[in-house]
Amino acid sequence: MDDFSGLSVLDLKIMRALQENGRLSNAELAKLVGISSTSCWNHTQRLFKIGAILNIRASINPKMVQRETVVLVGVVLDRSTPESFSAFEVAAQGLNQVLECYLVAGEVDYFLKVRIKDLAAFNRFHSEKLIALPGVRQVRTFFVLNEIKSDGVLLF
């Protein structure tokens, strides 16, 4: 049996329902999980407070905001020190085009998921922003040809 760190079966039901549809009203959510609206509100607020639910937000169609192109970028830093990692991470967090940034083990130090308008926009981003990030020695780019699954949810 999985350890869910003190989460009740009801908590998990609420989390699953909101992950599937974050637009549910409290009344709809309460009905769906089988409790009163007041109890549902209290449970949901507790889940936010303890950090079990991080946020609720809309999924935006990238085509509608001219961010159709996805590029996965492997970054190798010139040094492997806490200071160089920290400087890179702070700078990467400031780039709006970077949706995700992961410190990884392997041939690169970081993987970035970048969403951008097109190849020309990526070329500008690469030359003006990416290679200017602190400590960058090498950048490896992988252009996504087709998004097979990009809206994954946590199953529990």
Secondary structure, DSSP 8 states (H G I E B T S, - for coil): ----TT--HHHHHHHHHHHH-TT--HHHHHHHHTS-HHHHHHHHHHHHHTTSS--------GGGGT--EEEEEEEEES--SHHHHHHHHHHHHT-TTEEEEEE-SSS-SEEEEEEES-HHHHHHHHHHTGGGSTTEEEEEEEE-S--S--------
